[in-house]
């Protein structure tokens, strides 16, 4: 009996060491998906195979707790709403909305990304093939979030991008594009902490607006607005 119990315990311990890998391939009118992963080296898609949702409406909420987790997701559809919560270090998020343009243009996008941790890499692209009519994006780094890279490209007629991060040595690469006018381009950026490298580009016809608040030493900020 002792031998049997030992084998069972060994199998359980071994199974706990495996990462949780999820791949999603969905096509249809609508999707409402909630994913929670707790542990390290978990994936929702990966660097070579992205999870995909193709349909008019996508609601996607993902929570990952742990280190070295990966989210690679492509959304094609008219409306996207989603919240991604990350707690941990060295996590990687690559989220694309309208990656092919094959099923309308991600016309309306409302995305929230919350992260707490260090050395995370967040890459967000919205309206890649054609401009989103309305895009509202919030990226929030909680207290103690250091050495993170946030790259956001939003192509939309009305693009409201708000970044609020409390941490040091973070790098922000922001590119907002599309046609302005009638309350078009908008960027609201707030940074608390030191050593921030911020690159911002806005384009379009009129309606360019940037509200920028920084705190801390050694910030390197480049802003270019074009018309």
C-alpha positions, 0 to 999 in steps of 0.5 A: 500500500505504501508503494502505491501511495508513493507512486500516486503522490509522485504522479501528482507532483509531476503533473503540477509541474506542467504548464497549462497551454490553451489554443483557441480557434473560434468562428461565429457570430459572437464569443464570450470567453473567460480564461484564468491561469495560475502558475508559470509558463502558461500560454494562451497561444504562443509565439508561433501559433496564435489563438484566434476569434473571428466573428462580429462580437468578441468579449475576451477576459484573461487572468494570468497569475505567475511568471513567464506566461504568454498571451498571443491572440488575434481578433477579427470582428466588428466589436471587441471588449476585453480585460487582461489582468497580469500578476507576475514577472516576465510575462508576454502579451501580443494582442491584435485586433483586426489582424487580417481584415477578413471579417470587418475592421474591429470598428469598436474596441474597448481594451483594458490591460492591468499588470503588476510585476517586472520585465513584462512585454505588452504589445497591443495593435488595434485597427491594423488593416483599417481604422477603428471607428472608436477605440478606448484603451487603458493600460495600467501598471500597479505600484512596483511595476518596473522594467516593463515594455509597453508598445501600443499601436492604435489606428482609429478615428477616435482613439483614446489611449490612457497609460498609467504606470507606477514603476521605474525604468519602463519603456513606452512606444506609442503610435496613434494613427488614423483620421482626426477631426471631430474629437479624433486622436487623444492620448492621456499618459501618466507616469510615476517613477524614474527612468522612463523612455517614452516615444509618442507619434500621433497622425491625422487631420486635426484633433491631435491632443496629448495630456502628459504627466510624469514624475521622477528623474531621468525621463526621455520623452519624444512626441511627434504630432502630424497633420 
